[in-house]
Amino acid sequence: MQWALYPWFNEHGDDLIHPDDIESFIKITPSLRMFRVLPPQEEWSAIKYGENIFRVDSILLKIIPPCGNIFFEIGEKVKIVGGEELALVEGNGWHHAKNSPFYILRINGKVRSRRYWPDELQRT
């Protein structure tokens, strides 16, 4: 499974995003997210964030090289290391200085503002 960044901003222009996907793509603030890479769809690269699949031009697609990090899917159940509390992965991002993903969790129905790092989480 491959993961990628898509550092798109309005200044790049709408033509890099499939016209049917642009509105929902803008809403997730794509420049801050990690995407799972899917097989291409026609002439578009396909990337996924949560349940949303977006078709994008590959020109901005930055594949994250394997670097020992563990990647969690949006909606995946996880446990915080050292605790018994279950959580859902609500969102993700990429920390450029640490060269690592981070995760936003929903615990007991509430989204936490704290970032969680891969080594703080384990699959259930």
SELUMDO-549075 format. One record per residue (C-alpha): residue number from 0; y, z, x. Coordinates in steps of 0.1 Angstrom, whole numbers, plus 5000, padded with zeros to 4 digits. Each point is the difference from the previous one (the first is absolute). Last residue first. Example, Ala and Ser with C-alpha at 12.3 -4.5 7.8 and 13.67 -1.06 7.14 Angstrom:
2
  pos    py    pz    px
    1  4989  5071  5137
    0  4966  5007  4986
This chain:
124
  pos    py    pz    px
  123  4966  5179  4933
  122  5017  4980  5027
  121  5019  5021  5026
  120  5037  5006  5006
  119  5021  5017  5027
  118  4989  4976  5027
  117  5013  4971  4980
  116  5035  5014  4998
  115  5016  5016  4969
  114  5037  4995  4992
  113  5016  5027  4979
  112  5017  4991  4967
  111  4970  5011  4979
  110  4993  4982  4968
  109  4989  5024  4973
  108  4969  4997  4978
  107  4981  5028  5017
  106  5006  4983  5034
  105  5014  4964  5002
  104  5002  4989  5036
  103  5023  4979  5021
  102  4983  4986  5031
  101  5008  4991  5035
  100  4989  4971  5022
   99  5003  5002  5038
   98  5018  4984  5028
   97  5017  5033  5006
   96  5035  4984  5005
   95  4992  4973  4973
   94  4990  5024  4973
   93  4983  4978  4974
   92  5000  5008  4963
   91  4978  5011  4972
   90  4999  5010  4963
   89  4983  5021  4974
   88  4968  5009  5018
   87  4984  5024  4976
   86  4994  5037  5009
   85  4972  5025  5000
   84  5006  5036  5011
   83  4972  5016  5020
   82  5020  5005  5032
   81  4996  4997  5038
   80  5005  4962  5000
   79  5018  4989  4968
   78  4975  4983  4977
   77  5002  4965  4988
   76  4995  4980  4969
   75  5011  4963  5003
   74  5027  4987  4977
   73  5018  4981  5027
   72  4974  4992  5026
   71  4995  5021  5032
   70  5001  4988  5035
   69  4986  5019  5030
   68  5018  4993  5032
   67  4980  4991  5032
   66  5023  4972  5010
   65  4987  4969  4982
   64  5030  4976  5001
   63  5024  5001  4971
   62  5005  4964  4989
   61  5036  4991  4997
   60  5007  4975  4971
   59  5035  4986  5002
   58  4991  4963  5003
   57  4969  5004  4978
   56  5019  4990  4969
   55  4992  5025  4972
   54  4978  5003  4970
   53  4999  5036  4987
   52  4972  5020  4985
   51  5008  5032  4983
   50  4974  5027  4992
   49  5011  5022  5029
   48  5017  4977  5025
   47  4981  4967  5006
   46  5008  4970  5022
   45  4992  4963  4994
   44  5012  4973  5024
   43  5011  4970  4981
   42  4990  4963  5003
   41  4972  5004  4974
   40  4992  5037  4998
   39  4992  5014  5034
   38  4972  5026  5003
   37  5014  5036  4997
   36  5020  5020  5025
   35  5006  5037  4990
   34  5036  5008  5001
   33  5021  5026  5018
   32  5034  5009  4986
   31  5036  5006  5010
   30  5012  4964  5001
   29  4984  4994  4966
   28  5024  5022  4980
   27  4975  5002  4970
   26  5025  4985  4975
   25  5007  4969  5021
   24  4963  4989  4997
   23  5000  5005  4962
   22  5029  4975  4996
   21  4988  4975  5026
   20  4964  4996  4988
   19  5002  4970  4976
   18  5023  4982  5024
   17  4976  5004  5029
   16  5018  5018  5028
   15  5015  4983  5031
   14  5023  4978  4979
   13  5018  5032  4988
   12  5022  5001  5030
   11  4998  5018  5034
   10  5033  5018  4992
    9  4983  5018  4971
    8  4978  5019  5025
    7  4963  4994  5011
    6  4983  5020  5026
    5  4965  4992  4989
    4  4977  5024  5018
    3  4962  4994  5002
    2  4966  5015  4995
    1  4967  4983  5006
    0  4966  5010  4986
